[in-house]
Amino acid sequence: MVRHRLTPVVYTLAGVEALAKAVVEAGGDPLPVHLKVDTGMHRVGCFPEEAAALAELVASRDELVLEGCCTHFAVADEPDHPSTAGQRRVFEQVLSALEETGRRPPVVHAANSAAAVLLPETRYDLVRAGIALYGLPPAPALAGRLPLRPALSLRALVSHVKILEAGSRVSYGLRYEMGRRARVATVPIGYADGVPRALAASGGEVLVGGARRPIAGTVTMDQLMVDVGDDPVAVGDEVVLLGRQGGEEITATEWAERVGTIAYEVVCQIGPRVPRRYR
């Protein structure tokens, strides 16, 4: 952090001391730090009653500069939950205490994507947008509150095509039965790449030729199969797992609802061996 001049958050005595020591060893300018206060999320952060003392400790170290103070909301994506207002009250009390001691820093921040959308009063001096940077709503209930557009698509190419007779069963467990004679396309992407193994069992689809087509059977580690019916699909054709093709679109939120998770987990689970192409 010191070498690259990153701005860390601190919330323990040990963290403050370790950073100060690193600055001394690096011989650089004083390092700006932000004090994080746990107002109810209970992940990291000092307790509110510890904030003033930690702020004083940072201020007493020549190697550090107290530049900011922050907290994090636990349920900002649930608009009617009372805990967010409670967290903000506690945070405001901490800021007032720092003001009284002359240690309130110039930068204050609390809002994640959901709070930034729903609660303008929590924006303070900056916001920490996360899932919104993907162009995805922080929760399905917040869809449409901002004109977000997905920034990510997940695509692959057909690697093999076969024709199966009616009654044929596909993939591990042989749970998918062909209702008629039809083409099945194999796509070289699987749960090792971030496609949920349970997606097919919950009605998961992909886009081929601008049309929705069902995933045929269990998603395997490196491959999945698609029932493309009578469509003339060939090796090399594009398959869209997340994104738009023609007039159809499949979103991370759709996947999340199918497998019982959140869109953030869906996009974070796309594996490192999937090539990234930036446009």
C-alpha positions in Angstrom: 0.0 0.0 0.0 2.8 2.4 0.9 4.8 1.6 -2.2 1.9 2.2 -4.6 0.5 5.1 -2.5 -2.9 3.4 -2.0 -5.3 4.8 0.6 -6.0 2.1 3.3 -8.8 2.0 5.9 -7.7 1.5 9.5 -9.7 0.3 12.4 -7.2 -1.3 14.9 -4.2 -0.2 16.9 -2.2 -2.9 15.1 -3.2 -1.7 11.7 -2.2 1.9 12.5 1.2 0.9 13.9 1.9 -1.5 10.9 1.2 1.3 8.4 3.3 3.8 10.3 6.2 1.4 10.4 5.9 0.7 6.7 6.0 4.4 5.9 9.2 4.8 8.0 10.8 1.8 6.2 9.8 3.1 2.8 11.0 6.6 3.6 8.1 8.2 1.8 5.7 11.1 2.5 3.0 10.7 5.2 0.3 8.3 4.0 -3.3 9.3 4.0 -5.6 6.8 5.8 -9.3 6.5 6.4 -10.8 5.5 9.7 -13.5 2.8 9.3 -16.3 2.7 11.9 -18.5 -0.4 12.5 -22.0 1.1 12.9 -23.8 -2.3 12.5 -22.5 -4.3 9.6 -20.1 -6.1 12.0 -17.6 -7.1 9.3 -14.7 -4.8 9.9 -14.3 -1.4 11.6 -13.8 0.0 15.1 -16.6 0.3 17.5 -18.1 3.8 17.6 -16.8 4.4 21.1 -13.3 3.7 19.9 -13.3 6.0 16.9 -12.1 9.2 18.7 -9.1 7.5 20.3 -8.1 5.8 17.0 -8.4 9.2 15.2 -6.2 10.7 17.9 -3.7 7.9 17.5 -3.5 8.4 13.7 -3.1 12.2 14.1 -0.3 11.6 16.6 1.8 9.7 14.0 3.9 11.8 11.8 3.9 9.0 9.2 0.1 9.1 8.7 -2.6 11.6 7.8 -6.2 11.1 8.8 -7.8 12.0 5.5 -11.2 10.2 5.8 -13.8 8.5 7.9 -16.2 5.9 6.6 -18.8 3.2 7.5 -20.7 0.6 5.5 -24.4 -0.1 5.3 -25.7 -3.7 5.7 -29.2 -3.4 4.3 -29.2 -0.3 2.0 -30.6 -2.5 -0.8 -33.8 -3.0 1.3 -35.5 0.4 1.1 -37.9 0.0 4.0 -35.4 -1.6 6.5 -35.0 0.7 9.6 -31.4 -0.4 10.3 -29.9 1.9 7.6 -31.3 5.0 9.4 -30.0 3.6 12.7 -26.5 3.1 11.2 -26.5 6.6 9.9 -27.5 8.1 13.3 -24.5 6.2 14.9 -22.2 7.4 12.2 -23.3 11.0 12.6 -22.7 10.7 16.4 -19.1 9.6 15.6 -18.6 12.5 13.2 -19.9 14.9 15.8 -17.5 13.5 18.4 -14.6 13.8 16.0 -15.7 17.4 15.3 -15.6 18.2 19.0 -12.0 17.0 19.3 -10.9 18.7 16.1 -10.3 15.4 14.4 -13.1 15.2 11.9 -11.3 14.5 8.6 -12.0 16.3 5.3 -13.5 13.2 3.5 -16.5 11.3 4.8 -18.2 8.4 2.9 -20.7 5.7 3.6 -22.9 5.0 0.5 -22.6 1.8 -1.5 -24.5 1.5 -4.8 -27.9 1.1 -3.2 -27.5 3.9 -0.7 -26.1 6.2 -3.4 -29.3 5.6 -5.4 -31.9 5.6 -2.6 -30.5 7.9 0.1 -28.9 11.1 -1.2 -28.2 12.2 2.4 -25.6 9.3 2.7 -23.5 10.5 -0.2 -21.4 12.9 1.9 -18.1 13.6 0.0 -17.9 10.5 -2.2 -19.7 7.2 -2.8 -18.4 3.7 -3.2 -20.2 2.3 -6.2 -19.8 -1.5 -6.6 -22.4 -3.5 -8.4 -23.6 -0.4 -10.2 -20.3 -0.2 -12.0 -21.3 -3.5 -13.7 -24.5 -1.7 -14.8 -26.6 -4.0 -12.6 -29.1 -2.9 -10.0 -28.1 -3.5 -6.3 -31.3 -5.5 -5.9 -34.1 -6.6 -8.2 -36.5 -4.2 -6.4 -34.2 -1.3 -7.4 -34.2 -2.1 -11.1 -35.2 1.0 -13.1 -34.3 3.5 -10.4 -31.3 4.5 -12.5 -30.8 4.0 -16.3 -28.2 1.3 -15.7 -27.0 -0.8 -18.7 -25.0 -4.0 -18.2 -21.4 -3.5 -18.9 -20.5 -7.2 -19.2 -21.5 -10.0 -21.5 -20.4 -13.6 -21.4 -20.1 -15.4 -24.7 -18.7 -18.6 -26.1 -18.6 -20.5 -29.5 -20.3 -23.8 -30.4 -17.6 -26.5 -30.4 -19.7 -29.5 -31.5 -23.2 -30.3 -32.9 -25.1 -33.6 -32.9 -28.6 -34.7 -33.7 -30.3 -36.8 -31.0 -33.4 -38.8 -31.3 -36.5 -38.3 -29.2 -36.2 -39.9 -25.8 -32.4 -39.4 -25.7 -31.1 -38.2 -22.3 -28.3 -35.7 -22.0 -25.5 -34.9 -19.5 -24.7 -36.1 -16.0 -27.6 -37.8 -14.3 -29.4 -38.1 -17.6 -32.0 -35.7 -16.3 -32.8 -33.9 -19.6 -34.9 -35.9 -22.0 -35.2 -34.9 -25.7 -38.9 -34.4 -26.4 -38.3 -34.8 -30.2 -35.5 -35.4 -32.7 -33.4 -32.2 -32.5 -29.9 -30.7 -32.6 -27.8 -30.4 -29.5 -24.9 -27.9 -29.4 -22.0 -28.4 -27.1 -20.5 -25.1 -25.7 -17.0 -25.2 -24.1 -17.8 -23.3 -20.9 -19.0 -24.8 -17.5 -19.1 -24.4 -13.8 -15.3 -24.0 -13.6 -15.8 -20.8 -15.5 -18.7 -19.5 -13.4 -21.8 -21.0 -15.0 -23.8 -22.3 -12.0 -24.1 -26.1 -12.1 -27.8 -25.8 -11.1 -28.7 -23.3 -13.8 -30.2 -25.9 -16.1 -32.4 -27.5 -13.4 -34.0 -24.1 -12.8 -34.8 -23.5 -16.4 -31.6 -21.8 -17.5 -31.3 -20.7 -21.1 -28.8 -19.2 -23.5 -29.1 -17.2 -26.7 -28.3 -18.9 -30.0 -29.2 -17.1 -33.3 -31.1 -14.4 -31.3 -33.4 -17.0 -29.7 -33.6 -18.4 -26.2 -32.7 -22.0 -26.1 -32.7 -24.3 -23.0 -29.5 -25.7 -21.4 -29.8 -29.4 -22.0 -29.0 -31.2 -18.7 -26.6 -30.6 -16.0 -23.9 -28.0 -16.6 -20.5 -29.8 -16.4 -17.1 -28.5 -15.3 -15.9 -27.4 -18.7 -18.9 -27.7 -21.1 -22.6 -27.5 -21.4 -25.1 -28.6 -23.9 -27.9 -26.6 -25.5 -31.1 -27.9 -27.1 -31.4 -25.8 -30.3 -34.3 -27.7 -31.8 -34.4 -27.5 -35.6 -32.1 -24.4 -35.9 -29.2 -24.9 -38.3 -26.5 -24.3 -35.7 -22.9 -24.9 -36.7 -19.5 -25.1 -35.0 -18.2 -21.6 -34.4 -21.6 -20.0 -33.9 -21.9 -17.5 -31.1 -23.7 -18.4 -27.9 -24.6 -15.7 -25.4 -24.8 -16.7 -21.8 -25.1 -13.2 -20.4 -25.9 -10.3 -22.6 -27.9 -9.4 -25.6 -28.3 -11.1 -29.0 -30.8 -9.9 -31.4 -33.9 -8.8 -29.6 -33.3 -11.1 -26.6 -31.3 -10.5 -23.4 -30.2 -12.7 -20.5 -29.0 -10.8 -17.4 -27.0 -11.7 -14.3 -30.1 -10.8 -12.3 -32.0 -13.6 -14.1 -29.3 -16.1 -13.3 -29.3 -15.0 -9.7 -33.1 -15.4 -9.4 -32.9 -18.9 -10.9 -30.2 -20.2 -8.6 -31.1 -18.3 -5.4 -28.2 -15.8 -5.1 -27.4 -12.2 -6.1 -26.2 -10.7 -9.4 -23.0 -9.6 -7.7 -22.0 -13.2 -7.0 -22.9 -14.2 -10.6 -20.5 -11.7 -12.1 -17.8 -12.3 -9.5 -17.8 -16.0 -10.1 -16.8 -15.8 -13.8 -13.5 -17.6 -13.6 -10.0 -16.3 -14.5 -9.6 -18.6 -17.5 -12.4 -16.9 -19.3 -10.6 -14.3 -21.6 -11.5 -10.7 -20.9 -12.0 -8.4 -23.9 -12.5 -4.7 -23.2 -14.4 -2.4 -25.6 
